[in-house]
Amino acid sequence: MRIWNRLRSLVDRRPFEHDLSEEMTAHREMIEREFIEQGMSPENAKFAASRGFGNTTTFMESSREQWQFAWLDTLTRDIRFALRRLVQQPALTITAALTIALGIGANTAIVSVLKTVLLNPLGLKDTDRINVATVRLEKLNMRKASTSEVEFRELQSMSDVFSTVAASEGKSWTMDGGSEPVRVVGRAATADFFRVFDEKPFAGRFFAADERSTVVLSHKFWRSQFGGDLTAVGRSIILDGQLHKIIGIAGPGFQFPADSQIWTSLFFPPERLQRGRNMTLNLLVRLKDGVSPAFAAERVNRYVAAMKSENPNSGYFVDLTPFAEFIAGDLRRPLLLLWAAALVVLLTGCANIATLLLSRTAGRKREMAIRISLGATRVQILRQLLIESLCLGLVGGVGGILLASAAVSVVHQLAIPGKAALSLVALDRDLILYGVALALGSGLVFGLAPAIQLLRHSQTTAMARGRRHRLQDVFVAAEVAAALVLLITTGLLLRSLWAVGQVDPGFDAKSLTTAYLIKPRNDPSFIQRLDSRLRATAGVQSAALAYPVPFSGGGLTSSFTIQNRQRQAGEPEWHGEAYFVSPGYFQTMRIGLLRGRTFTNADSGAAPLVCVIDTKLAERFFPDQNPLGQRIAMYRGWAQIIGVAPTVRGASLEQDSRPVIYYAIEQVPLFPQAAIILRTQSPATALIREAVRDTNGATPIFDMRSMEDRIRESQGIRRLLAGLVSVFAAICLILAGIGLNGVVSQIVGERVPEIGVRMALGAAPRQILIQFLTQGLLAGGVGIAIGLAISFYARKSLAGLLFNVETFDAIAFWLAPAAVTLILIVSVWFPARRASRVQPSSVLRYE
């Protein structure tokens, strides 16, 4: 019954308070009547009864402990008092809440991306045992290249270290059966693909060994195309004109790769079993229980060493990359840097709020003294002050979570490489708890120093003031150091971004519109007709078809051979990139030919196979001879070299391309996709759609963008990183300026009488101005020195994110401190100038 009453009191305490008050009153009246019966006057009896009864408040508190949870009641009262104080100080509350909200919002948003692409990649479970096998060719500077069936079969045989080995390759299909053809993307995968991830089907089953023409649907695709109908399992769909039976539906949490809509069974014909050929496979391995990643890597290295025993200098390696690192790719280091920068912003905000609260401790000393005199203990006061800080942190935390939610919606729209994974970023329960924990932690961080300072009531005012100012100087120095570190980082990143922008891609990207399409089946003349249709369209300066186009992932890589030429001992296999282009490609891209000729309409499928090479291939393999007329084989046998073109960057502006071979697209019709390239003065999306529809209405078009957008997207990570770090640096710099301004303003306010006396005794305004400028800038100068030391020490960690910029860049390391110093001078100038304008007569009259 007692516990029940305590629980009832949590909901409504008014009946208990009313009963307690009436009981206390009845006791006092009973004692009062006894004194009256003994002969006292009513007035004396009332006084004696109150004195005999004792402290009513103490009795009520003791009674409440019997029908309430005392600790919860105390906590509730402290929280109500803290909330009242926040409402009574709207300027402080809003300033602090916005500061914390910025830090928590940035941290939570970045951690949500980190969780999706690195900490818990794509939301898949138990991926710490999964590795991705890639090929590395040292002498060709090829890293993380896709594998072939050779590596797949050889790693499959290593059953002592791998429990499961699976291969897959990216695919896209045209799905027929609806009102119009639909492009579908996904992967062709071997039977163990889903077993690598220990996945169970939502419905149906997954692939069996040596199965063909079967398909598994993603959960999202099943809902969008089949309306969530479970009878879809067992039906057939038409992909590229072939029937595929739906055998299963993946679970709602499985999405690898992030943009996959379907998975089909992968079958290897015998001709694919050649090392260095058809390197298109994504190879996944799951380590056996008890096998460490280091042991697995050593086992693979032993296999490679044995394979290379006849040719030890071939430079061929097979690497195992953790699945999380593979998914993160180029995002890993930028995300970690952004997370560190966001944490710096949050800590800078905490230091700023602590400085602000310290400046207000003098106004609360009287309040603390009164509370202590009324019996409050130091522990109670410390608890109350920390609860105030925690409430302030939680208010900022709520705002931060709302900001993070808005930021996540922006993340989905980012145009950066690997953006498909970002579509899976979500603000889930764990991330909200992370934001709340950051808010509570921030409240403790910025509230502890002011709370401890207020409890030092036994010290003299001068001592307390000196200690408070020293703490404020420490916080200001930390803010300045953080701002300088981020500002130097911003300078280095912006210099790199500028350097990347100065790189010539090797062609004119302006006024180019590109679009991919899937070539229709049973229409062999489609490419030729579409090319003619595009070139005849009004407003088109030039047109071409190609596969692929630059800045859409680079060319297709493969090994090649040269007629009458043998590889030297120790030389690795020759690898290069291939592009398949129409006759107008070089004119449309404005790539000037250096030797020979380009393709013409005469280079049809029935004509002898010809190719154009780039200068990188020519200089390396034909350094002292004319390459024209030589024969080279990469696709469809020997092709005669008819021209040499300049080197073009095809993947990004930051990395050189491999040797490139251009084929006539009609002579090598091996690939189901092609891309349209139009040079026009105005956007050409409508022209492309109309031309494709007129040529063959059953052709899906996708990925329609300008070439400038493709190049801009290739720099998306660098732009995003430089932009966000710039914003973080600006926030830290503003907070440091505000903090220093507040400290100097407080010092000036406290020392107005002293300033008046000194000026009355002959001190010049300039002396007062210089004194406070020096005093204010001293903490900032310490922060600049610390920031420079940290930046110099940590500069090497940025090396992988920079392009053509030294880690100790003189411009960044000089301009950033100069900018910080300027901001600090402006922050200190106004309160110092106010001090120099104090009127001695008015101060002395007041005193």
N, C-alpha and C positions, 0 to 999 in steps of 0.2 A: 504493500500500500504506500509505503514511504517513497519507493522509486517511482510509483505511478504519479504521486503528487509532484515529485521533482520534474517529471516529464511534462505534466500539465502546466507547471509554472513557466516552462519554456515557451508555451503557446500564448498563455494569458496570465500574467502575474497580478493583475488588478484585484481579483478576489482575495488572494493571499495577502497583498499589501493592506487591503481594507480590513481583513480579519486581524492582522497583526497590529495595526494602528488602534483598533477598538480594544484589543486585549491589553495593550500598553496603557491606554487611557483608563481602562477599568482598574488596573493595578494601582495607578497613581491616585485615583479617586478613593479607592479602598483605604490606602495609607493615609490620605488626607482626612477621611472621616475618623480614623482612629486618633489622629492628633487633635481633632476638634473635640472628640469625646473626652480627651485628657485635659481639656480646658484651654487650648490654644485658639487664638482668633483665626478666622478663615484665611486671612492673608498670610499670617505666620505659618499656619498649617499647610498651605499650598507650597510655601517656600521650603518648609521642612520636608514635605513629601517629595518634592523634586530632588532635594539634596540627598534624601535617603534612598530614593529609587536608583539614582546613579545616572550615568550618561545614556540617554535614550538612544542615540545613534549607535553606540556600541552594542547595546542590547538588541537593537533591530538587525544589525549586521550579524550578530551571533545567531539570532533566530532564523535569518534568511539562510544561513549555512545548513540549517536542518531540513529545509524544504526546497533548496535549490542546489544546483551544482555551483559551488562558490567560485571556482576558477572560471567557469563559463560566464557567470554573471559579471565577474571582474573584467574579463576580456570584452564582453559586450559593452560595458560602460566605457572602457578605454577606447574602443573603436568608435562609439558615438561621439566621445569627446574629440577624437582625432578628426572625424569627419566635420564636426562643427568648426574646428580650427581651419581646415582646408577651405570651407565656405567663407570664413571670415577673412581669409587672405587670398582673394581671387587672383591677384597678379602673380604671387609666388606659385600658387597651385597650377595656373595655366602655363607659366614658363617652364616649371619643372616637368609637368606632365608631357608637354610637347617635346622637350628635350629627351626624356626617357622613351617616348613613343617612337621618335626617329630611330634611336638606337635599337630598340626591341623589334620594331617593324623591319628594319634592314636585316638584322640577324635572323629573325624567323623566316623571312622570305628566302634568304640565301641558304639557310639550313634545309628548307623544303626542297630546293634544287639539289643540294648535296645529298640528301637522303635518296632522291629518285635516281640520281646518276652515279653515286659513289657509295654511300653508306648502305643503302638497301636497293641495289640497282634494279630499276623497272618494277619494283615491288615484288620481285621474285624471292622465294624462300631458299635458305640454305645454299647460297651461291659461293660461300667461302671455300668450298671444295671443288669449284669449277674453274678451269683454266681454258684459255683460248690459245691454240697453237698457231704460230705464224712463221713465215720463212724470212730469214735475214741473209742478204747477199752483200757481204762487207765491201767487196771491190766495186760493186755497182751502187753502193750507198742506198741499197733497198732495205727498208726496215718495215716490219709488221706487214709484209706482203701476204696475200692470200695463198692458200696451199692447193695442192693438186691431189688426185686420188692416190698417188704414190705415198705421200705422207699419211693420208687417211688409213691406208691398209697397214702401213708399218706401225703406226701408233696403236692401231687396233690389236696388233699382235702382242703388245706390251701389257698383257693381262696381269702381270705382277705388280704394276703400279696404277693402272687405270681400270676402274670398274665398268665404265661406259665411255665409248668414243662415238661421236656423231658428227656428220658433215651436213652442211646445207649451203645453198647458193641463192642469191637474190634473183627473183623472177617478177615478171609482170605479164598479165594475160588480158585478152579481150574476152569478156564473158557475154555470150549471146543468150537470147531467150526473152529479153524484155522489149520495150518499145524501141530502144536504141542500145547499141553496144556499150558496155561499161568496162572501164579499165580497172583491173584488180591487181593489187600488189601483194607480195608475200615471199615465201621461200619454198624451194624444193628441198626436202630433208630426208635423211635416212631413217631407218626404223627406230633407232635409239635416241632420236632427237629429243623427244619429250621425257624420256627416261633420264637423260642427263640432269634435268631440272626436277626429277621426282614428281612430275605432274600427273594428275589423274583427270580423265576426261569428264566434262560436265554431262555429256551424253554420248552414247556410242562407244567407240574405241579409237586408239591411235594406230599408227602404221604397223604392219607385220613385215617380216623380212622378205625381200625380193618382190614386194607388192608394187603394182603399177596402176596408173590412172585412178588413184584414189585421192581424196582431199579431206582435210580437216578444217573446219571453219573457226575463225575467232569468235568469241562470244558476242562482241560488238557487231561484227559483220552479220552473224546469224540473226541478231535482233533487227538490224536495219533492212536486210534483204528478205528475210523469211518471217518477220514479225514475231519471233520467239516461238515458232511452231516446232515442237519436238519431232514431228513427223518428217522434218527436213532430212533427218538421218535416214539413209537408204535411198534417197532420191539421187538424181544425177544432174550435173550442170555442165554446160559446154564452155570449155576454155580453149581458145585458139582453135576452134572447130573440132575438138575431141571431147568425147564424153568422159567425165570424171565422176566417180561415185562418192557421195558424201558418207564418210564412215564415222565421223565424230565431230564433237563441238568442244573446243577448249574451254577451260574454266574462265570465269570473269576476271580473275587476277593474273592470268597469263598473257603477256604481251611482249614477245620477243621475236624479231625486232619490234620496236615501238610502233611502226607503221604497218605491220603485217596484218592483212585481212584474211588470208588463207595460207595453208601449208599443203603442198602436194608431195607425193612419194617421189624420191630421187632414185633413179636407176643409172648405173654406170656402164656404158658400152665398152667393149674391150679396148678400143683405140684410145681411150682416155688414160690408160695406165702408162703414162710417159712422164718422167720427171721433167719439170720445167714447162710442161705444156698444160693448157687449160687450168691455170692457177686462179680459180674462181671460188674455191671452197672456203667456207668459214668452219674451222675445225674446233669442236668443243670436246673437252675431256673432263671426266669426274674422277678425282683421286680416290683410291680405295681407302677404307678406314685404316688409320694407323700409318698411312704414307704421307710424309711431309712434302710440301712444295719443293724444298731443296733437294730431297731424294729423287723426286720425279724429274726435276730438271737435270740432275746428274745422270739419271737413267737415259734420258733422251740424248744428252751429250755423248754418252758412250755409244749409242746407236749412230749418231752423226760421225763420230770419230772413226768407227768401224767402216762406215760407208765411204769415208774420204781417205781410207788408208792408201788407195792407189793414187790419190791426187790430194795430198795434204794441204795444199795452198789454194784450194778452190774458193775459200771464203763463204762456204755454204753452212748455214746454221738453222736450227729449229728452236724457236723460243716459246716458252710458256708464260703467258701473261694472265694474272688474276682477272677473273670475269669483271669485277667492279672497275678495275683500272681500264680494261678494254672498253667498257660501256662509256666511261667518263671521257676517254680519248683526250682531245685538246681542251676539254672543259675542266679537267682535274686541277691543274695548277692555277688557272684564273679564278676558279671557285674558291680554292683555299685562300688565295690572296684576298678576295673580296670578303670572305668570312673574317679573316684577320683584321681587315680594314673596318668592317662593321663592328667588331668587338672593340676596336680602338675608339670608334665613335661613341659606343655605349659607355666605356670607361671614362672618356673625356666628359661626357654628359654627367656622369656620376660625380666626377671631380668638380665640375661647374656648379652642380646643385649643392655639394658639400660646402664649397666656398660661399655660396649664397646663404646657406643656413648658418654658417659660422658668423657671417656678418650680422645676423639677427640674434645671436646669443646674448648680447648685452641687453637687449630689450626684454629677454625672458628670465634674467637673473632674479628679478624681484618676484616673479611668479614662482620660481623654484624655491626661493627662500621662504615664501609664505607656506608652500605645500610641505616643506620639511618641518617648519615650525608647528604645523597642524598634525604632525605625526607620520607623514609619508616617509617610507624608507627609500634609500638610494636605488634599490632594486626595483621598487614600484615606479619610481620616476624614470629610470632607464627603460623599463618595459613600456611605459607610456610614450616616451620619445621615439623609441624604435617602432612602435605601432603606428605612430604618425608618419614615419618615413615609409613603412611598409604600405600604408594606405595610399600615400602619394605615389609609390612605385606601382601599385596595382592600377591606379587610375591611368598612369602612363602606359602600363601593360595592356590595358583594354584598347587604348588608342593604337598601340603598336600592333596588336593582333589585327585590328581593322585595316591598318596600313599594309600589313603583310598580305592580307586577303586581296587587297587591291593590287599589290605588286605581283602576286601569283597570276592574276588574270592578265597582267601585262607580259609576264614571262612566256605565256602561251603564244604571244604574238611576235616574239623575238625572231629576227632573221639572222640566224647564225648557223654555221655547220653543226650538224647533229641535233637540229632543233626538234626532230621527231620525238626524242626522249622527253623534251620539255613539255610536250602536250600531256604527259602523265603526271606532272607536278601537281600536287594538291595539298591544301592545308588541312591535315587530318587531326585526330584527337591528340596524338603524340606531339605534334608540332605546337598545338595550342597549349598543352601542358609545358612544353619547353619555353614558350613565351611567358607563361605565368611564372615559371621558376626563375627566368631571367628577371622578371619584374620584382619578385620578392628578393632575389639576390641583390639587385640594384638598390632596392630600398635599404637593405642592410649596409651596403657599401657606402652610400652617400649619407646615411643617417647616423652611423656609428661615431664618427669624429665629433660632430656637433653635440651629440648626446653626452659623450664623455666629457667634453669641454664644459657643458652646463653643470655637470655634477661636481666640478671643482670649486664649490662655493666657499671653501675655507681659505682660498688663496686671496691675496690682495688683488684689487682691480688692475693694477699695473702689470702684475705677473700674468694674470689671466689674459689681459689684452695682448701682451707680448707673445704668449704661447699661441693664442688664436691667430695672430698675424703670421707666425712662423708656419702654422699649418696651412693657412691660406696661400702663402708663398710656395709651399710644396705643391699644392694642388695646381696653382697657376703654372708653375714650371713643368709639371707633368702634362698639362693641356698644351702648352706651347711645344714641348718635345713631340707629342703625338701629332700635332698639326704639321710640324716641320717634316716629320718622317713621311706622312701621307703626301705632303706637297712635293717633296723630292721624288717620291714614287710616281706621282702624277706627271712631273716634268719628264722623267725617263720614259714613261708610257706614251706621252704625247709626242715626244721626239721620235720614238719608234714608229708611231702611227704616221707621222709626217714622212719618215724615211720610206715606209712601205708605199705610201701614196706617190712617191717619186719614181717607183719602179715602172719601167715600160713593159707592158705585157707582150709586146711584139706585134700587136694589131690595133686597129682603131675601134674602140668599143662604143663610140658615140653613134647614136641613131640606129643601133642594131636591136632588133626584136627577135627573140628566139622562142620556139615552142617545140615540145616533143610530141610524137604521135606513134601509134602502133600500126605498122604496115598491114593493110588488109590481106587476107588469105586469097589465094587463087587469083591474084591480080598482078602479074609480073611486070606490067608496064606502068604501074602506079607511080613509082618514083619519077620516071621520065615525064609522064603527063603532068604531075604536080609541079615539077621543076619548070616546065614550059609555061604552065598556067601562072605561076608566081612571077616569072620574068616578064610576062605579057601584061601584068596588072598595072593599071594607071597609078602613078605615085610611087612605084617601087623603083629605086635606083639600081639595085642589083639584088639577086636572090640566090640562095644555095640550100642544099640539103646535106646533112652530115650526121655521123654518129661516132662518138658523142660530140658535144660542143665543149670548148674550153670553159673552165670554171663550173663544171657540173660533176666534178669528181676526177677529172683527168682522163687520159686516154686509156684504152684497153692494153694491159701489159701482157707480153708473151715473149718467149725466147725466139731467136732467129738465127739463121745461118747465112753465110756468104759463099757464093760459088767459088771453088778453087781456093778457099781460105780455111785453114785449120786453126783452132784455138791453141795458144801457146801453153806449155806445161805450167800448171798452177793457175791458169786463167779461168775464171768462173764462166758459166754459160752466159752468152750474150742475151741481154734482155732489153726490150724497148717498148715504146708505146705506139699504138696504132690508131689512126683516125681514118674514117671512110667518108669521102667527100664527093660532091658533085663538081662538074667543071667550073661553076661560078664561085667556088668556095674562096679561093685566094683573092679574087677581085672583091668579093663582098666583105671579107675580113680586112682587106687592104694589107695583105701580106705580100710584099714585093719578092719576086722570084730572083734568086742570085745566079742560077745557071739553068740551062735547058728550057723546058716548057712545062706547063701545067696540063691538066686533063682537058680533053675535048669530048664532044659528043661521039667521036669515033671510038673512044675507049669504052666500048659497050661490053656486055657480058660475053659476047662471042669473039671479041678481039683478044690479042695476046695480053697477058697480065703485065701491067706497068705500075710503077710507084714513084712517089716523090719523097726524098728524105730531107731531114733538116741538117743545119750546119754542124750540130753537135755530133750526129752520127757520121757525117762526112769527115770532120776533123779527126775523129777518133779512129775510124776504120779505113779511111782513104786519105791519110795525111799528105802523101807525096804523089798522088795520082788523081786523075779525073774520074769521079765516081760515075759519070754518065755512061750508060751502056753496061755497067756492072749488073750482076744479077744477085738478088737477095730473096730469101724465103722466110716468111713469117706466117702468112695465111695463103692457102690454096696453091702452094708450090712456088716455083721460081718466078719472080717478077723483075722486069728490067727497070733500072733507075733511069727516069727521063728528066728529072729536075732536082734542084737543091733549093730549099726555102730557108729563110731565117728561123732561128730558134724562137719558139713561142712558149710562154708559160701557160700551162693548161689546168693546173690544180689550184694554185694560189700565187700571189705576187711574191711571196716570201721564199719559195723554194723553186729551184731549177727543175725543169722537166727532164725526163730521161731521153735518150735518143728516140726520135719520132720517125715513123714511116707512114706516109699518106697513101691510101689506096683509092681507086675510083669506086664509088659506092655501088655502081651497077655491076662491077666485076666481082665484088665480094659481098653478095647478098645474104650473109650468114645470120644477121641479127634481126629480131622482130621489130626493133624500134628504129626511128630516125628522127632527126630534128630539123626544123625549118629555121633558116637565118635570113632575115630581111633587113635591108638598109633602106630606110625611108626617113623623110623629114618629120613625120608625125607618127604617133602610136599606130602600130599595124595589127593590133589584135583582131579587129573586125575583118581586115583583109585576109588574114590567115584562116580564120574560121570559114569565111566564104569560099576561099580557094579550095580548102580541104573538102568542104561539103560538096562543091561542084565536081571535084575529081572523084571522090568516093565517099558517100554519106555514111558508110559503116565504119569510119575511122575515128577512134577516140583521140582527142587532143588533151594534153596536160602540161603542167609546168611551163606556162606561158609567161615569160619575163623578159625584160630588156637585158642586154649584156652588161650594162652598167650596174644593174641590180645584182646580177650574179657576182660580179667583182666585189661589189659593196658587201654582199653577204659573206664572201670569203674572208673579209676583214671584220666580220661582225663581232667576233669574240674580242678582238683587239679594241674596236670602237667601244663596245660595252664596258670593258675593263677600264679603259682610260676615262670614260664618262662617269662611271660610278665612283671610282677612286677620286676623281676631281670633285664630285659632289661631297664625298665624305671629308676630303681635305678642307673644302670650304666651310663645312659645318664645324669641324674642329677648330679652324682658324677663327671663326666668328665667336664660338664659345670661349676660346682663349682670350680674345679681345674683350668680351663682355665680363669675364671673370676678373681680368686685370683692372678693368675700369671700375668694377664694383669694389675691389680691394682698396684701390687708391682713393676712391670717393669716400669710403668708410674711414680711412686713416685721416683724410682731410677733415671730415666732419668731427672726428674725435679730438683733433688737435687745433681746432679753430681758436680757442683761448690762447694756446701757446703761440700760434702764428701771430695773433694780434699783439701779444706782449713783445715778441721779437721784432715785429715791424715798428712798434712804438719805440723800441730801443735802438732803432737805426738800420735794421735789416732791409735790404732792397728787394722789391718784388721779383727782380730777376734771380736773386739768390734763392728765394722761396720756390720759384718755378723750377730752377735747375735741381734743387734738392729733391722735390717730389718726382720730377721726371727721372732722376737717377734712381731713387728708391723704388719707383714702379718698374723701371726697366731692368733692375737687377734680377728679379725673379724671372723675367722674360729672357734675359741673357743666359741665365743658367739653363733654362729650358732649351734655348737654341743650341747651346753647347752639347747638352745631352742628346738632343735630336740628331745633330750632326754625327755624333759618335755612333748612335744606333744605326743610322742610315749607312755610314761607312762600313760598319761591321756586317750589316745584313744585305749589302748591295749585291753580293754574289748569288743570293737566292732568287734574284730577279733576272739573272742572265738568260734563262730559258724563255722569258717573256719579252725580251728585247730583240730588236732587229736593226743591225747596222748602227748600234749605239753602245758606247762603252758603259760599263756599270758605274764607273766614276766619271760621269759626264760633267765637264766643267760648267756648262750653262745651267744644268739643273741644280748642281751643288752651290752655285753662286746666286742664282736668281731666287731660289726658294727662301734662303735665309734673309735676303734683302726684302722680299715681300712680307715675310713674317715680322721683320724689324719695323717696317713701315706701318703695318697694322698695329703693332704694339705702341709705337709712338703716338699714333692717332688716338688709341684707347686711353693712354695716360695723359695726353695733352690737356684735355678739357678739365678733369678734376685738378690737375696741377695748376692750370691757369686760373681756376676758381680760387685756389689757395693763395695765389699771388695777388689776388684782388680783394683780399680781406681788408676791411676798414678798421684800423686799430681803435679809433674813437668809439665806434659802435660796439665793438667787442668789450672794451674796458668799461663802457657805460653799463652794458648788460651785466658784467661781472660785479 
